[in-house]
Amino acid sequence: MSTINLGIIEDDALIQESLNDFFDAQSEIDCVQISSSVEDFLTSIKSLETLPEIILLDINLLGMSGIKGIPLLLNELPKVDIIMLTTFEDNDSIYKALCAGACSYLSKKTPLKKIKEAIEVVSKGGSYMSPSIARKIVNTFAPKQHKSNLLTPRQKEIVAGIVDGKSYKMIASDLFVSIDTVRTHIKNIYKTLEINSKAELIRKSYDNEL
């Protein structure tokens, strides 16, 4: 197996040291550049004889963020593969990083041996995600359960009454229940649908979201 030339952009000195010490002991991986910022990395690689093939990139960095730096890195190194290595595991960060051009996304909780495995997979043309990240991506594209399926038949009747413009008193009369019972159902409906007002409920109905 040929040597994989690696670049690291990470501003935490302890993590830098940990990664550097680990990869120094790996004959298959040569760490050619470590920088604390995208800006410094772009400046430093101009003087390198051997350019990185893969970059481990953090998001929260000195200067510009890792995500904003991805296009600049790819512009300078069109063939480089970028692996995000970050504490950020929110959907927005994952989506923006992958859309910007990162091929893989790892949590900083990932063991060093797994990070090495990810680098090896990416060097062969693959992509690698931490299990928690992969689950988030799968959930994003999985068919969403229709919210109305979570409502009971009685709650659906109450929603229909509200959409028809009926008052709580009229709905209570139609369904032979007390106004307090209607109010309790309404409260539970709002919680289930994750809304806060009658207007939102009616809008969802008009938009065929119920």
N, C-alpha and C positions, 0 to 999 in steps of 0.2 A: 504494500500500500504506500503510495507517494505521500510526502509530507503535506499537511494542510496548513496554509499560511493564514494566521488568525490576527484580527485586529480587535481591540477592546476599547470601548468608550464608556467609562464609568468614573464618577467623581468621588465615590466613597473609597478612601484610602485602604481601609481594611479589606473591602471586597476586591479592590484592585490587587492587593498583595496576595489574597487567597487564590484568586484566579491565576495570577502570574506564577505562583509557587506550584500550583497543581499542573498547569500546562507545561512548565519547565521540565516536569518529570515524565511527560508524555512524548515519546519519540515520534509519534505520528502527527503531532501538532506543534507548529512553530509560531510562537506569539511574536509577530514582527513589529507591532506598535500598540502601546497603551496610552490613552489620552483621557483627560478629565472633561473634555468638551468636544463637541462636533467641530467647532472652529479650530481648536488646536490640532485635532486629528487631521483635518483637511490641509492644514499648513505642514504638518509633520510628514505626511506621506509623499510630499513633493521631493523629499530628499531620500526616500527609501529606494534601495536597489530591488527589493522584493516587495511587491504589493500584496495586501491581504486579499484572500479569496472569500473569506467569511468574516463578518463583523458581529460581535456581541455588543448590543446597543441598549443603554438604559434610556428611560424617558425623562426623568427628572434630573437634569444636568445643569452644570454651570453654563450660563449663556443660553442659547436656544435649546428648546426641548428636543429629545431624541426624535420624536415624530416629525417635527418641522425640519429636522436635519436629514431625514431619509432621502428626500429628492436631491439634496445637495450631494450627498454621498454617492447616490446612484449616477448622478451627472458626472462626477469625477471618476467613479469606478463602475462603469456600466455593467460589468460582469459579476460584481460582488453580490453575495447573498447576505441578507441582514437578518439576524436573529435577535428579537427583542428579549432582554433579560431585565425584568423590572418588578417592582412591588405592585404596580398598578394592574388590577385584574378586572376593572370595570368594563362593561360592554363597549362604551364609547372609545376608550383607549385602544382596546383590541381592534375594533372596527377601523379606526383612523390609521393605526399602524399598518394593518394589512392592506388597506386601500392605498396607502402611501408607497407601498412596495416591499414591506417586510415579508419574508417567506415563512417565518416561524415566530412563535411567541412563548416565552418561558417565564414562569414565576421565579423570583429570587429564592423561593423556598426549595427549588429544584436542587437535588444533590449534585455535587460536582461530577460524579460519574455519569449522571443522566445528561448533564450539560455536554459532556464529551460525546455521549451517544448522539445527542441532537446534532452536534457539529458534523459527526461522521455521516449521519443520515442526509443532512443538507448537502454535504460535499458530493454525495452520490445522486443529487438531483431531487431529493425528497423534501418533505416539510415535516416539522415536528412541533407539537403543542404539549404543554403541560396538561395532565389529565383534567384539572379544574378549568383550564382555558378551553380545552376541547369540548367539555360539557357545555360551557357557555355558548360556544359557537353552534353546537348541535341544537341547543334549546332555541337559539335565535331563528334557525331555519325550520324548526319543527312546526307542524300544523298547530295553530293555537286553538285551544278549546273555546268554543263560543260561550261568552259570558252568560247568555240567556239560559244555557243548559244548566247553569248552577242555581237558577231560581226555581223555587217550588211552584207547583201549579197555582197555588193561592197568590203567591207573589206576582206571578205573571198576570193574574186577573187584576190585581191592584195596579200594576204598571199600565195595563190597557185602560183602566179607568182614568188614570192621571193623564195619559196621552189624549183621551177623549175630552179632557177639560173638566172632569168631574171633581167636586170638592171631596175632602176626606169624609165629610158627613154623608154625602151621596154614595160614595163607595162603600162606606160602612153599612148603609141601608140596603144597597144592592146585594151585598154579600152576607147580610144578617150577622154582622159582628160589630163590636164597639169601635168608637173612634180611636180609643187608645190602642186597640189591636191593630188598626190600620197604621197608626203612627209607628208602632213597633216593627211592623212589616216593612214600612218605608225605610226606617233606620237600617234594617238588615239588608235591604235591597241596595241602598247607597254603599254600604260596606262591601257587599259582594261585587258590585260593579265598579267600585273604586271611584265614586263620584261624590259630589257634595251638595247638589241642588236639583230641584225639579227641572230647571232649565236644561241641565246637562242630561237628565234622563230623557226628556222630550227630544233633545237634539240627537241622542244616540238612536232613538226610535226612528226619527226622520232620516237618519243616515244609514238605516238598516244595520245598525250594530247590535240590535237586540233580536 
